[in-house]
Amino acid sequence: MKKTGIVILLSLMVFIMRCAGTRAFSDSFYILQYFQHSEKPELKLKTSFNYSVIVYDTEVNRTYDSKKIVVRHFGPRITYANNHLWGTDISDGVADLLGRRLTAYNIFNQVQRNFRDNRPDYEIVSIINNIEMISSDNLSEVHLNIELYLKKSGDEEYLVKHSSTREEILFNNSMESFVQKANDILLEEADRFALKIENFFNKIEPEENTEPAFELALTDTAAPTGMRMGKLHFPAISGTDNEPQIKIVSKSNDVIFAQPGQEIALTCGTYDIVYGSGSTLQKMNKRNVDIKPMYSTEIEPDWACLLVDVLDERRNYRQVRYEIYDALTGESYGTHYPVKKELGEQQRVWMLKPGLYKLTINNEPFNTYRDFTTVYLNKGKTERLSLVVDVDDNDNPTHLIGGGIIEGQSGEVFAEHWRVSSALHGNFNMNSSNETDEDEYFSTSVVTSQFENRIVYNNMPHYYYMRNLTEIGFTKSTDVDLRLSADEFDVKNTYVLFMLKNLGVYGRIDINSHFFSSYRYSTSKFNYIKQNSRGKEISRALDEKKIKLADGIYPMVLKEGIGVNYRLFNTPKAKLSIRTGLGIRQELYDKVYDITNKNYTEENIVYQLYQEKVDLFNRGTEVSLVGNFNLPFNLSYMTNADILFPFNTSESITVDWENVFNLRLFKHISIYYKLNLQNKQGEDGNEYILNRHSLFLRLTYIIR
């Protein structure tokens, strides 16, 4: 049974990985292009030098001499983009650009890629040491290192040398943007090289040839026939699709509205762009933006973005209206009532000028000295500001008790839909009395700690929930050694893909285990015999006060399921879902023993008989009920009921129902009660309900 369950689980994992590894997109091919609009008129010679030149194929570093585009991850690690390929060899593409540039500038009377009948006067050698996309979580760049040389045909000495290392930020993380930026840089370096060649033949001193004497900017050129369209890319620096729309105005006053982060196709010409949050007078402008044929114009951000979260100390989001002011002028940029993220609503993104801003709640004015905080916004950056409010006895938000950028949130795109919370819970109990003897005290000490971690991803139609609870407890009594009183490791993972607002399909994997060995203790001595699962004796002992029942890790309970999920309630105070589908349950035992006979007699000696448990594997129809409720009087209730109806009718129905009540007394102190109900088969073969109760005063420290 154990092997069958593991095989099924591994097969499911392989199937998922194969599906995930299947190519969702076909290969994309990219080429280097010659852009006539980027030529510098000041470099074009009226009369060429009476020389011929050959442009050899570019030498490419072996790392980059591949069809696959290289991606460097800000360090020694590189990867090759599997679905993004060069359409031609880099060695041909770079050399062709260089040859066309020299021809356009009329420097030589003859520029060719090869000479068959005669030998050219000069040779041009080019070397690419690096051409790669540098990528990290929040930044992408082009990295190009190139060397260009001119020498007399047949000679080894270089007459003109040019080398350059360029790193340029990409505000659009697409591979198309990378190739175009690399293309632009190659043409710019070809211009610098061309200028050095002209200075060499004009016998200008080398020291005057250290920097280009022209501005490397795009110049207006007439668009070739049939190429009257270009593209505009206005980046979404917050990484969301919810930034305020931009307004694009042509010279003929035609208006186009577009969403940041998208590439907008436009007729070639000059445009003004209006963008930002606030009133018309508070918005920002970019004037005279040129759109060139067959070219994507990138807008470099000169603005900042702000996202505002309002939450309480327990990381629960709250609907409290806030207002944003310019901290210097006192201008109000508007108020906002936070959305309900749990309902899939998109958070508002503020697009503002860089600078200092003041935020208030509870309708406080600009000049207030309470319920406010400030935040500084930097150009091209996104900040996520957290406003922390207190709550009263009825769980209603009151005043601001904290505000600022929480470490690990600033600029992180994943924070828009992910919620991570961690807490450490603990309690200590000590009892002491001299009830039995005036001079003898009996004391008992109990220490229990719980580490709780939750991860939630909520981005409709996707929902993922992970909860891990690790519980460790020890007890110490007079004349009794330190003992383990609680030991549990529980992980629940659930993914739901919603087809409708409250209806979707789910998949889940739950694991329940423990860390340390388990023992049974007795105040009086006893004898025992241990048998393996086939009834063969493996050990026996006399006059013992404890017996080892299990090693660490085992028993381990695994639950997998897939089926239909229906959300009955989904409000800030009540969440309840019911699930049904195919369920698989494995109970894995390795050297785990359970008592089968308390009075086993052999040779007039009474033993307790323990037998090794056999692995269990069940498949059937599962029904689950999962809910969280915020009740009056600071009481919360969480329930998770799992019922498995086996396909094999001879197997028993499995019931596992966890209930947790938490009554908050003060900010970090609460009464915690946990009740677990499970069906279990007794020694007489009859089933009964196993109850596990935990009740203690809980001290909570919120880590994240």
C-alpha positions in Angstrom: 0.0 0.0 0.0 2.8 2.4 1.0 4.6 1.8 -2.3 1.4 2.2 -4.3 0.7 5.6 -2.7 4.2 6.9 -3.2 4.1 5.8 -6.9 0.8 7.6 -7.4 2.1 10.7 -5.7 5.4 10.7 -7.8 3.4 10.1 -11.0 1.2 13.0 -10.2 4.3 15.2 -9.6 5.9 14.1 -12.8 2.7 14.8 -14.8 2.5 18.3 -13.3 6.1 19.0 -14.1 5.7 17.7 -17.6 2.7 20.0 -18.1 4.6 22.9 -16.6 7.6 22.2 -18.8 5.6 22.0 -22.0 6.3 24.9 -24.3 3.4 27.3 -24.1 4.9 29.6 -26.8 6.7 29.0 -30.0 10.2 30.1 -30.5 10.8 33.9 -31.2 13.6 34.9 -33.5 15.4 38.3 -33.4 17.6 40.1 -36.0 19.8 43.2 -35.9 18.5 46.0 -38.2 20.0 49.0 -39.8 18.1 52.2 -38.8 18.5 55.0 -41.3 17.0 57.5 -38.9 19.9 57.1 -36.5 22.5 58.3 -39.0 24.5 61.5 -38.0 24.5 63.9 -41.0 27.7 65.6 -39.6 29.6 62.3 -40.2 28.7 62.0 -43.9 31.6 63.0 -46.1 31.0 64.7 -49.4 34.1 63.1 -50.9 35.3 59.7 -49.8 38.9 58.7 -49.1 40.3 56.8 -52.1 40.7 53.5 -50.3 39.0 50.2 -50.2 38.2 48.3 -47.0 37.0 44.8 -46.1 34.8 44.3 -43.0 35.5 40.8 -41.6 33.0 38.7 -39.8 32.8 39.7 -36.1 34.7 37.5 -33.7 32.3 36.5 -30.9 33.2 35.2 -27.5 32.4 31.5 -27.4 29.9 32.1 -24.5 27.8 34.3 -26.7 28.3 32.6 -30.1 25.0 30.8 -29.8 21.6 31.0 -31.3 20.1 31.4 -27.9 20.2 34.9 -26.3 22.3 35.0 -23.1 20.7 36.3 -19.9 23.1 37.2 -17.0 21.7 37.2 -13.5 23.8 40.0 -11.9 26.7 37.7 -11.1 28.6 34.7 -12.6 25.4 32.8 -13.4 24.1 33.0 -17.0 21.2 31.2 -18.7 20.2 30.8 -22.3 16.7 32.0 -23.3 15.2 28.8 -24.7 12.4 30.4 -26.7 14.3 33.6 -27.7 16.8 33.0 -30.5 19.0 35.1 -32.8 17.6 34.8 -36.3 21.1 35.2 -37.9 24.6 34.7 -36.6 25.9 37.6 -34.4 29.1 37.6 -36.3 27.3 38.4 -39.6 24.8 40.8 -38.1 27.3 43.1 -36.3 29.7 43.1 -39.3 26.8 44.0 -41.7 25.7 46.9 -39.5 29.3 48.2 -39.4 29.7 47.9 -43.2 26.4 49.7 -43.9 27.4 52.5 -41.5 30.7 53.1 -43.2 29.1 53.0 -46.6 26.4 55.5 -45.5 29.0 57.9 -44.2 31.0 57.7 -47.6 34.3 57.3 -45.8 35.8 54.7 -48.2 35.2 54.6 -51.9 34.6 50.8 -51.6 33.3 48.9 -48.6 32.8 45.2 -49.0 32.3 42.1 -46.8 34.7 40.1 -49.1 37.0 40.7 -52.0 37.5 38.0 -54.6 39.7 39.5 -57.3 41.9 42.1 -55.6 43.2 42.9 -52.2 41.7 45.8 -50.2 43.7 48.7 -48.9 42.5 48.3 -45.3 40.9 45.7 -43.0 38.3 46.2 -40.2 38.3 43.7 -37.3 35.5 43.6 -34.8 35.2 41.6 -31.5 32.2 41.1 -29.3 33.2 40.1 -25.8 29.7 40.4 -24.2 26.2 40.9 -25.6 23.7 39.9 -23.0 20.6 40.9 -21.1 21.3 41.5 -17.4 18.2 40.5 -15.4 17.1 40.7 -11.7 13.8 40.8 -9.9 13.3 44.6 -10.4 15.9 45.7 -13.0 16.9 44.7 -16.5 19.9 46.0 -18.5 21.7 45.6 -21.8 25.4 44.8 -21.4 27.6 45.1 -24.5 31.4 45.0 -24.7 32.8 45.6 -28.2 36.2 46.2 -29.8 36.7 47.7 -33.3 40.0 48.0 -35.2 41.3 49.4 -38.5 44.6 48.2 -39.9 46.5 48.2 -43.2 45.8 45.1 -45.2 48.3 42.4 -44.4 49.8 44.3 -41.4 49.5 43.3 -37.8 49.6 46.9 -36.3 46.2 48.5 -35.6 45.9 52.1 -36.9 42.6 53.0 -35.3 41.4 51.4 -32.1 38.0 51.7 -30.4 36.6 49.7 -27.5 33.5 50.3 -25.4 31.6 48.7 -22.5 28.0 49.8 -22.2 25.3 49.1 -19.7 21.9 50.6 -20.4 18.7 50.2 -18.2 15.7 48.6 -19.9 12.4 50.0 -18.7 10.6 47.3 -20.7 11.7 43.8 -19.7 10.7 42.2 -23.0 13.3 40.5 -25.1 12.3 42.7 -28.1 13.2 45.8 -26.1 16.6 44.2 -25.2 17.5 43.5 -28.9 16.5 46.9 -30.0 18.5 48.6 -27.3 21.5 46.4 -28.2 21.0 47.3 -31.8 21.0 51.1 -30.9 24.2 50.7 -28.9 26.0 48.9 -31.8 25.1 51.7 -34.2 26.2 54.4 -31.7 29.6 52.7 -31.3 29.9 52.3 -35.1 29.4 56.1 -35.2 32.2 56.7 -32.7 34.5 54.3 -34.6 33.6 56.1 -37.9 34.6 59.4 -36.4 38.0 58.1 -35.3 38.6 56.7 -38.8 37.8 60.1 -40.3 40.1 61.9 -37.8 42.9 59.4 -38.6 42.7 60.1 -42.4 42.4 63.8 -41.7 45.5 63.6 -39.6 43.8 64.9 -36.5 46.0 64.3 -33.4 44.9 61.3 -31.2 44.3 63.4 -28.1 41.7 65.3 -30.0 40.0 62.1 -30.8 39.2 60.8 -27.4 35.6 61.7 -27.3 33.0 62.0 -30.1 32.5 65.6 -31.3 28.8 65.1 -31.8 25.7 64.4 -29.7 24.6 60.8 -30.1 20.9 61.5 -30.3 18.3 60.4 -32.8 17.7 62.7 -35.7 14.5 63.2 -37.7 14.6 61.5 -41.1 11.9 60.8 -43.7 10.2 57.5 -43.2 10.6 55.1 -46.1 7.4 54.4 -48.1 5.2 51.9 -46.3 6.8 52.4 -42.9 4.8 55.1 -41.3 4.2 53.5 -37.9 6.3 53.3 -34.8 5.7 52.3 -31.2 5.7 54.1 -27.8 6.5 52.2 -24.6 5.5 54.0 -21.4 6.7 51.7 -18.6 4.6 50.5 -15.6 7.2 50.9 -12.9 4.9 49.5 -10.2 4.8 46.2 -12.0 1.0 46.2 -12.0 -1.6 46.8 -14.8 -3.5 49.3 -12.6 -1.4 52.5 -13.0 -3.4 55.6 -14.0 -4.0 55.9 -17.8 -1.8 58.2 -19.8 -3.1 60.7 -22.4 -1.2 60.9 -25.7 -1.9 64.1 -27.7 -0.8 64.5 -31.3 0.1 67.9 -32.9 -3.4 67.8 -34.6 -4.9 67.4 -31.1 -6.0 63.8 -31.6 -6.1 62.1 -28.2 -5.3 58.5 -27.4 -5.6 57.0 -23.9 -3.4 54.1 -23.0 -2.3 51.9 -20.0 1.3 52.1 -18.8 3.2 48.9 -19.5 1.8 48.5 -23.0 3.4 49.3 -26.3 1.2 51.6 -28.3 1.4 51.7 -32.1 1.4 55.3 -33.4 1.7 57.1 -36.6 5.2 58.6 -36.9 5.4 62.2 -35.7 5.6 64.3 -32.5 3.4 63.8 -29.5 2.8 65.2 -26.0 2.1 62.8 -23.1 0.1 63.7 -20.0 0.3 61.4 -17.0 0.0 61.2 -13.2 -2.5 61.3 -10.4 -4.5 64.3 -9.1 -6.2 67.1 -10.9 -5.3 68.3 -14.5 -3.0 71.0 -13.1 -1.2 68.4 -11.0 -0.4 66.0 -13.8 3.0 65.8 -15.5 3.9 66.3 -19.1 6.4 65.1 -21.6 6.4 67.2 -24.7 7.7 66.7 -28.3 8.2 62.9 -28.0 9.3 61.6 -31.5 7.8 58.4 -32.8 10.1 57.0 -35.6 9.2 54.4 -38.2 9.6 50.8 -37.2 11.1 51.8 -33.9 9.9 51.6 -30.3 10.4 54.8 -28.4 11.1 54.2 -24.7 10.1 56.8 -22.1 12.5 57.0 -19.2 10.6 57.4 -15.9 10.8 60.8 -14.2 7.9 60.0 -11.9 7.3 57.7 -8.9 4.6 55.3 -7.8 3.0 54.8 -4.4 0.8 52.0 -3.1 -0.9 52.4 0.3 -1.9 49.5 2.6 -4.1 50.2 5.7 -3.9 47.3 8.1 -3.9 46.5 11.8 -1.2 45.0 14.0 -2.4 41.4 13.1 -1.8 42.2 9.3 -5.5 42.3 8.5 -6.3 44.8 5.9 -8.7 47.6 6.9 -11.0 49.9 5.0 -9.9 53.3 6.3 -10.0 56.4 4.1 -6.7 58.3 3.7 -5.6 61.5 1.9 -2.4 62.4 0.2 -0.8 65.9 0.4 2.3 67.4 -1.1 4.4 68.0 2.0 5.8 71.3 0.8 2.8 73.0 -0.8 -0.1 71.3 1.1 -1.8 70.5 -2.2 -4.2 67.5 -1.8 -3.8 64.8 -4.5 -7.1 63.2 -3.4 -8.6 60.7 -1.0 -9.1 57.0 -1.3 -11.0 54.2 0.5 -8.9 51.0 0.3 -10.3 48.2 -1.8 -11.2 44.8 -0.5 -8.3 42.7 -1.7 -9.9 39.5 -0.5 -12.6 40.0 -3.1 -10.1 40.3 -5.9 -10.3 44.1 -6.2 -7.2 45.9 -7.6 -5.3 48.2 -5.3 -5.0 51.8 -6.4 -1.6 53.0 -7.7 -0.7 56.7 -7.3 1.6 58.1 -10.0 3.3 61.2 -8.5 6.2 63.6 -9.0 9.3 62.6 -6.9 9.3 64.4 -3.6 8.0 64.3 0.0 4.3 63.6 0.7 2.1 63.6 3.8 -0.7 61.1 4.4 -3.5 61.5 6.9 -6.5 59.4 8.0 -9.8 60.2 9.8 -10.3 63.3 7.7 -7.4 65.1 9.4 -6.3 68.3 7.5 -2.8 68.9 6.1 -1.6 70.8 9.2 -2.5 68.0 11.6 -0.1 66.7 14.2 -1.8 63.4 14.7 -2.9 60.5 12.5 -0.3 61.3 9.8 2.9 59.9 8.3 5.2 61.0 5.5 6.9 59.2 2.7 9.6 60.3 0.2 9.2 59.1 -3.4 12.3 58.7 -5.6 12.3 59.1 -9.4 11.6 55.8 -11.2 10.9 53.9 -8.0 7.8 52.4 -6.4 7.1 52.5 -2.7 4.6 50.5 -0.7 3.5 52.5 2.4 1.9 50.7 5.3 -0.5 52.6 7.6 -1.1 50.7 10.8 -4.2 51.5 12.7 -5.4 50.4 16.2 -8.8 48.7 16.8 -11.3 49.0 19.6 -13.0 46.3 21.6 -15.5 45.9 18.8 -12.8 45.3 16.2 -13.4 48.7 14.6 -10.3 50.7 13.3 -9.6 53.8 15.3 -6.4 55.9 15.1 -3.0 55.6 13.4 -0.3 53.9 15.5 2.4 53.4 12.9 3.3 54.1 9.3 6.2 53.7 6.9 8.0 51.5 4.4 8.2 48.0 5.9 11.4 46.3 5.0 11.1 43.7 2.2 8.0 45.4 0.7 9.5 48.4 -1.1 9.5 48.0 -4.9 8.5 44.3 -4.7 6.0 43.4 -7.4 4.9 40.2 -5.7 3.7 42.1 -2.7 0.7 43.2 -4.8 -1.0 39.8 -4.6 1.1 37.9 -2.0 0.5 38.1 1.8 3.1 36.5 4.1 2.6 36.5 7.9 4.6 34.7 10.6 4.0 34.6 14.3 5.6 33.0 17.3 3.2 31.8 20.1 4.2 30.6 23.5 2.9 29.9 27.0 4.5 29.0 30.3 2.7 27.5 33.2 4.1 26.6 36.7 2.3 25.0 39.6 3.8 24.4 43.1 2.2 23.1 46.3 3.0 21.3 49.6 -0.3 19.6 49.7 1.2 16.2 50.7 3.8 17.3 53.2 4.5 20.6 54.9 8.2 20.5 54.1 7.9 19.0 50.6 6.8 20.9 47.6 5.6 19.3 44.4 6.0 21.5 41.3 5.1 21.2 37.6 6.3 23.4 34.8 5.0 23.4 31.2 6.4 25.3 28.3 4.7 25.2 24.9 5.7 27.2 21.7 4.1 27.4 18.3 5.6 28.8 15.1 2.8 29.7 12.6 3.5 30.8 9.0 0.9 31.7 6.4 1.3 32.4 2.7 -1.6 33.6 0.6 -1.6 34.4 -3.1 -4.8 36.0 -4.3 -5.0 37.2 -7.9 -8.2 36.1 -9.5 -8.7 33.6 -10.8 -5.7 32.1 -8.9 -5.8 31.5 -5.2 -3.1 29.7 -3.2 -3.1 29.2 0.6 -0.3 27.6 2.7 -0.4 27.3 6.5 2.4 25.7 8.5 2.0 25.2 12.3 5.0 23.8 14.2 4.3 23.0 17.9 6.9 22.0 20.5 6.1 21.6 24.2 8.0 20.4 27.3 7.0 19.5 30.8 9.0 19.1 34.0 7.8 17.8 37.4 9.4 17.2 40.7 11.3 13.8 40.6 10.4 13.5 36.9 12.8 14.2 34.0 12.1 16.8 31.3 9.6 15.3 28.9 8.2 16.2 25.6 4.5 17.1 25.9 3.7 18.5 22.4 5.4 17.7 19.1 3.6 18.4 15.8 4.5 19.6 12.3 1.5 20.4 10.1 1.5 21.9 6.6 -1.6 22.5 4.5 -1.3 23.6 0.8 -4.3 24.4 -1.4 -4.5 25.9 -4.8 -7.9 27.0 -6.3 -8.5 28.1 -9.9 -11.8 29.9 -10.0 -14.0 29.5 -13.1 -16.7 31.7 -11.7 -16.7 34.2 -8.8 -17.2 31.5 -6.2 -16.8 28.3 -8.1 -13.5 26.7 -9.1 -11.3 23.6 -9.1 -8.8 22.8 -6.4 -5.7 20.7 -5.7 -4.2 20.2 -2.3 -1.4 18.4 -0.5 -1.3 18.2 3.3 1.4 16.8 5.5 1.3 16.0 9.2 4.3 14.7 11.1 6.5 15.3 14.1 10.2 15.7 14.9 11.2 13.7 18.0 10.8 10.1 19.2 7.6 9.2 21.0 7.4 7.4 24.4 4.7 6.0 26.7 5.4 6.6 30.4 4.0 4.9 33.5 4.2 5.6 37.2 4.5 1.9 37.9 6.7 -0.7 36.4 5.4 -2.9 33.6 6.6 -5.7 31.2 6.3 -5.5 27.4 6.8 -7.4 24.2 7.3 -5.8 20.8 6.3 -7.5 17.6 6.7 -6.6 14.0 3.8 -6.2 11.6 3.8 -10.0 10.9 3.6 -10.9 14.6 7.3 -11.9 15.1 8.8 -10.8 18.4 11.6 -8.3 18.1 12.2 -7.3 21.7 10.9 -7.7 25.3 11.7 -6.1 28.6 10.8 -6.4 32.3 10.1 -3.8 35.0 10.2 -0.8 32.7 8.6 2.6 33.3 8.7 3.8 29.7 8.6 2.3 26.2 9.6 3.9 22.8 6.6 3.9 20.5 8.0 5.7 17.4 11.1 7.4 16.0 11.0 10.9 14.6 9.1 11.8 11.4 6.9 8.7 11.6 3.9 8.3 11.7 3.4 10.6 8.7 0.0 11.4 7.3 -0.3 12.6 3.7 -3.5 13.9 2.1 -3.9 14.7 -1.6 -7.0 15.8 -3.3 -8.4 17.3 -6.5 -11.9 18.4 -7.2 -14.5 21.2 -7.1 -14.3 24.2 -4.6 -17.4 26.3 -3.8 -17.0 29.4 -1.7 -20.0 29.9 0.5 -18.8 33.1 2.2 -16.0 35.5 1.4 -16.1 38.6 3.5 -13.6 40.2 5.9 -15.4 38.6 8.8 -16.5 35.2 7.4 -14.8 32.9 5.0 -16.2 29.4 4.3 -15.5 27.0 1.5 -16.7 23.5 0.8 -14.7 21.1 -1.4 -15.4 17.7 -2.8 -13.5 15.5 -5.2 -11.0 12.6 -5.5 -9.0 12.1 -2.2 -5.9 10.1 -1.5 -4.7 9.5 2.1 -1.6 7.7 3.2 -0.7 6.9 6.8 3.0 5.9 6.7 4.4 3.9 9.7 8.0 2.8 10.1 8.8 1.2 13.5 5.7 2.7 15.0 4.0 0.5 17.6 0.6 0.4 19.1 -0.7 -1.6 22.1 -2.9 -4.6 21.1 -3.2 -6.4 24.4 -2.7 -5.0 27.9 -2.8 -8.4 29.7 -0.9 -10.8 27.5 0.3 -13.7 29.7 3.3 -15.9 28.9 4.9 -18.3 31.5 2.8 -16.7 34.3 4.2 -13.3 33.4 1.8 -10.5 32.4 3.0 -8.4 29.4 1.7 -5.4 27.5 1.8 -6.5 23.9 2.8 -3.9 21.2 2.7 -4.6 17.5 4.2 -2.6 14.6 1.5 -0.7 12.7 0.9 -1.4 9.0 0.9 1.4 6.4 -2.6 2.5 5.3 -3.6 3.7 1.8 -7.1 4.9 1.0 -8.6 6.4 -2.1 -12.1 7.7 -2.3 -14.4 10.7 -2.4 -13.3 13.5 0.0 -15.5 16.3 1.4 -13.8 19.2 3.1 -15.1 22.2 5.0 -12.7 25.1 5.6 -13.6 28.3 7.3 -12.4 31.3 9.2 -14.7 33.5 11.3 -14.2 36.8 13.2 -16.9 36.7 15.9 -17.9 39.4 18.3 -16.0 40.1 21.5 -12.6 39.6 19.9 -13.3 35.9 19.3 -12.1 34.1 16.2 -12.9 30.6 15.1 -11.1 28.4 12.5 -12.4 25.1 11.3 -11.0 22.4 8.9 -13.0 19.3 8.5 -11.8 16.4 6.3 -14.0 13.4 5.5 -12.9 10.6 3.2 -15.4 8.0 1.9 -13.2 5.1 0.6 -14.0 3.4 -2.7 -13.4 0.1 -0.9 -16.6 -0.3 1.1 -14.8 -2.6 3.6 -12.6 0.4 4.7 -13.9 2.8 7.4 -14.8 6.3 6.7 -12.0 8.7 7.8 -12.9 11.8 9.8 -10.4 14.5 10.8 -11.9 17.7 12.2 -9.8 20.5 13.6 -11.4 23.4 15.5 -9.5 26.4 16.9 -11.0 29.2 19.1 -8.9 32.2 20.0 -10.2 34.9 22.4 -8.0 38.0 22.3 -7.7 39.6 25.7 -5.1 42.2 25.0 -3.0 43.1 21.9 -0.7 40.1 22.2 -2.4 37.9 24.8 -5.2 35.6 24.1 -6.9 32.4 25.3 -6.3 29.6 22.8 -8.4 26.4 22.6 -7.8 23.7 20.1 -10.1 20.6 19.7 -9.2 17.8 17.3 -11.8 15.1 16.6 -10.8 11.9 14.8 -12.5 8.5 14.4 -10.3 5.6 15.8 -10.6 1.9 16.1 -10.3 0.6 19.7 -8.7 -2.5 21.0 -12.1 -4.3 20.9 -12.5 -3.5 17.2 -15.2 -0.9 17.7 -14.8 2.7 16.5 -14.9 5.7 18.8 -14.2 9.5 18.6 -10.7 10.4 19.7 -10.7 13.9 21.3 -7.5 16.0 21.7 -7.9 19.2 23.7 -5.4 22.0 24.2 -6.2 25.1 26.3 -3.7 27.7 27.4 -3.0 31.4 27.8 -1.2 32.4 24.6 1.4 35.1 24.1 1.9 36.1 20.5 4.9 37.8 18.9 4.2 38.7 15.2 7.4 38.3 13.2 6.1 39.5 9.9 
